[in-house]
Amino acid sequence: MNSSATGDLLKQEIARLWQQREELKGSLEERMTSTARRKQLQQLITIDEELSHLDTRYKQIWDAQHQSREQKGEADDTGNF
């Protein structure tokens, strides 16, 4: 799998996790027992950690692609290197 395809998959996974995170945040605003709240807070922490990891991986791929383009003198769709 090339880095562009990997980047696209990472973006999809980031979007999926972000949606899940927003749903959890919304449900935390509802009344619930402290046990249920702790469980959801732990899920939110886990999702935030996963998002951070995916964001780091995506940035590494993005940087590598753009560094390669700069070395080749190629611009992307926006005219940027």
C-alpha positions in Angstrom: 0.0 0.0 0.0 1.5 3.4 -0.9 1.7 6.3 1.4 -1.2 8.2 -0.2 -3.5 5.2 0.3 -2.3 4.8 3.9 -2.9 8.5 4.5 -6.4 8.2 3.2 -7.1 5.2 5.4 -5.7 7.1 8.4 -8.0 10.1 7.6 -11.0 7.8 7.5 -10.1 6.2 10.8 -9.5 9.7 12.4 -13.0 10.8 11.2 -14.6 7.6 12.6 -12.9 8.0 16.0 -13.7 11.7 16.1 -17.4 10.9 15.6 -17.3 8.3 18.3 -15.6 10.8 20.6 -18.2 13.4 20.0 -21.0 10.9 20.7 -19.3 10.0 24.0 -18.9 13.6 25.0 -22.6 14.2 24.3 -23.6 11.2 26.4 -21.4 12.3 29.2 -23.7 15.4 29.5 -26.6 13.1 30.3 -27.5 12.0 33.9 -25.9 8.6 34.7 -24.4 6.7 37.5 -20.9 7.4 38.5 -19.8 3.9 37.4 -21.2 4.4 33.9 -19.7 7.9 33.8 -16.2 6.5 34.8 -16.5 3.8 32.1 -17.3 6.4 29.4 -14.6 8.7 30.6 -12.1 5.9 30.2 -13.4 5.2 26.7 -13.0 8.9 25.9 -9.4 8.8 27.2 -8.7 5.7 25.1 -10.2 7.4 22.0 -8.1 10.5 22.6 -5.0 8.4 22.8 -5.8 6.6 19.6 -6.5 9.9 17.8 -3.2 11.3 19.0 -1.4 8.2 17.6 -3.2 8.3 14.3 -2.6 12.1 13.9 1.1 11.6 14.5 1.2 8.8 11.9 -0.7 10.9 9.4 1.6 13.9 9.9 4.7 11.7 9.3 3.2 10.4 6.0 2.1 13.9 5.0 5.6 15.3 5.8 7.3 12.6 3.9 5.1 13.1 0.8 5.6 16.8 0.8 9.4 16.6 1.4 9.6 14.2 -1.6 7.6 16.7 -3.7 9.9 19.5 -2.7 12.9 17.5 -3.6 11.4 16.7 -7.0 10.2 20.3 -7.5 6.6 19.1 -7.9 3.6 21.1 -6.6 0.4 19.6 -5.3 -3.2 20.4 -6.5 -3.1 23.7 -4.7 0.2 24.8 -6.2 2.1 24.2 -2.9 5.0 21.9 -2.5 
